[in-house]
Amino acid sequence: APPRQHLDESFPPEQQLPRELVGTLSIERRDGGEVAVLRDASGDAVGDPLTDNAYDDTGYRFHDVFHLAYMAVLGWSPVMRKLMRRKRKSNRRVDEVEDGGRASVVEEAIAATAYEYASRHELLDGVDRVDWELLRSIKRLTTGLEVQVRGSGEWERAIVEGFRVWRRVREHSGGRVRVSMEDRTIHFVGPA
């Protein structure tokens, strides 16, 4: 198959999502508790420290893996774009619509919905398919956004692969993750 065009291909390199990335999710002690922090290859924090925001240990503090999976498989993540300072400021409408608050909220809603679904299905362990209703809901949520060109099969793969890597990160209380937008893959590289 010919290489797929990246959604941000026509923008300057500094406004494109990184085509290859190794990130590290690690646990740090802060304010008497533990938080998960995503760091880039240079060790700089990407985004805010996260907790599970739940009464129980759910591992949701590592959910940035889901955003990285969407970036890898779909070439789309307004959340990662903002955290990595890769917003497309050269086009005001694209910056507002595709990289703005609503698109980020849609992505967070998808991550939370997929997590809720996975929590009812063994966290997708041993699963390579998800229900059509979940995929149809995601397609509805993304109507009007650039990612609407990605098919249900691509969303399914992003979710399944994201959970595969997330389970390993959770198991190791952190870890290194390799993202390739060129190969459309995300891999657990090893413990943090």
C-alpha positions in Angstrom: 0.0 0.0 0.0 1.3 3.5 -0.7 2.2 5.6 2.3 -0.8 7.4 3.8 -0.7 11.1 3.8 -0.3 12.6 7.3 -3.1 15.0 8.4 -0.5 17.7 9.1 1.7 17.1 6.1 1.2 20.5 4.5 2.3 22.4 7.7 5.8 23.4 8.7 7.8 20.7 10.5 7.6 22.5 13.9 3.8 22.3 13.6 3.7 18.6 12.7 3.4 15.8 15.2 6.7 14.0 15.5 6.9 11.1 13.1 9.0 9.0 15.5 9.0 9.4 19.3 10.2 7.6 22.4 8.4 8.7 25.5 8.8 7.6 29.1 6.0 7.3 31.6 7.2 7.2 35.1 5.8 7.4 38.6 7.0 10.4 40.7 6.1 11.3 44.3 4.4 14.7 44.7 2.4 16.2 47.5 2.4 13.0 49.4 1.1 10.9 46.5 2.1 9.3 43.3 1.6 10.8 39.9 2.4 9.6 36.4 4.6 11.9 34.3 5.2 11.6 30.5 8.6 12.7 29.5 10.1 13.0 26.0 13.5 11.7 24.9 15.3 14.8 26.4 13.7 14.2 29.8 11.3 17.2 29.6 7.8 16.7 31.0 5.1 16.6 28.4 1.9 17.8 30.0 0.8 17.6 33.5 1.4 15.0 36.1 -1.6 12.6 36.3 -3.3 10.6 39.0 -6.1 8.0 38.4 -8.7 10.6 39.5 -10.5 7.7 41.1 -10.9 6.1 44.5 -9.3 2.9 43.4 -6.1 2.1 41.5 -7.3 2.0 37.9 -4.1 2.8 36.1 -5.8 5.6 34.3 -2.8 7.8 35.3 -1.0 6.2 32.4 -3.8 7.0 29.8 -1.5 9.3 27.8 -0.6 5.9 26.1 -4.0 6.1 24.5 -3.3 9.5 23.1 0.1 8.3 21.8 -1.7 5.3 20.2 -4.1 7.7 18.4 -1.1 9.7 17.2 0.7 6.5 16.0 -2.2 4.7 14.3 -4.4 7.6 13.2 -1.9 10.4 12.9 -4.3 12.4 15.1 -4.1 13.7 18.7 -5.1 17.3 19.5 -4.1 16.5 23.1 -0.5 15.4 22.2 -0.3 18.3 19.7 -1.0 20.8 22.5 1.2 19.1 25.0 4.1 18.9 22.5 3.5 22.5 21.4 2.8 21.4 17.8 -0.4 23.3 17.3 -0.9 24.6 13.7 -0.7 28.3 14.5 0.0 29.2 10.9 -3.7 28.6 10.0 -6.0 30.2 12.5 -9.1 28.1 11.5 -7.1 24.8 11.7 -5.6 25.8 15.0 -9.1 26.7 16.4 -11.1 23.7 15.0 -8.6 20.8 14.8 -6.1 21.8 17.5 -8.4 23.6 19.9 -10.3 22.9 23.1 -13.3 21.1 21.5 -11.1 18.6 19.6 -9.1 17.9 22.7 -12.3 17.3 24.7 -13.5 14.9 22.0 -10.3 13.0 22.2 -10.4 12.8 26.0 -14.1 11.6 25.8 -13.0 8.9 23.3 -10.2 7.8 25.7 -12.6 7.7 28.7 -15.3 5.9 26.7 -12.8 3.3 25.4 -11.4 2.8 28.9 -14.9 2.3 30.3 -15.6 -0.2 27.6 -12.3 -2.0 28.2 -13.0 -2.1 31.9 -16.0 -4.3 31.1 -13.9 -6.5 28.7 -10.8 -7.6 30.7 -9.0 -4.4 29.8 -8.9 -5.9 26.2 -6.4 -8.5 27.2 -6.5 -11.2 24.5 -8.9 -9.1 22.5 -8.4 -7.9 18.9 -11.9 -6.6 18.2 -14.2 -4.1 19.9 -17.9 -3.7 19.5 -19.3 -1.9 16.5 -21.4 0.3 18.8 -18.2 1.8 20.4 -16.7 2.4 16.9 -19.9 4.0 15.7 -20.0 6.3 18.7 -16.4 7.4 18.0 -17.1 8.0 14.4 -20.1 10.2 15.4 -17.9 12.1 17.9 -15.3 12.9 15.3 -17.7 14.1 12.6 -16.4 17.4 11.3 -12.9 16.8 12.5 -10.0 15.9 10.2 -9.8 12.4 11.8 -13.2 11.6 10.3 -11.2 10.3 7.2 -9.9 7.4 9.4 -12.0 4.2 9.2 -13.5 2.2 12.0 -10.8 -0.5 11.5 -8.1 2.1 12.1 -9.9 3.2 15.3 -10.2 -0.4 16.4 -6.5 -0.9 15.9 -5.6 2.3 17.8 -7.7 1.2 20.7 -6.6 -2.4 20.8 -2.9 -1.4 20.4 -3.2 1.4 22.9 -4.5 -1.0 25.5 -1.9 -3.6 24.7 0.9 -1.0 25.5 -1.1 0.5 28.4 -1.4 -2.9 30.1 2.4 -3.3 29.9 3.1 0.2 31.2 0.7 -0.4 34.1 2.2 -3.8 34.9 5.6 -2.1 35.2 4.4 1.1 36.9 5.7 3.0 34.0 7.8 2.4 30.9 9.3 3.5 27.7 7.0 3.7 24.6 8.0 4.0 21.0 5.6 5.7 18.6 6.1 5.5 14.8 3.6 7.5 12.7 5.4 6.2 9.6 4.7 2.6 10.5 1.5 3.4 12.4 2.7 1.5 15.4 3.1 1.9 19.2 5.3 -0.5 21.2 6.3 -1.0 24.8 10.1 -0.7 24.8 10.8 -1.6 28.4 10.5 -0.4 32.0 11.2 3.3 32.8 
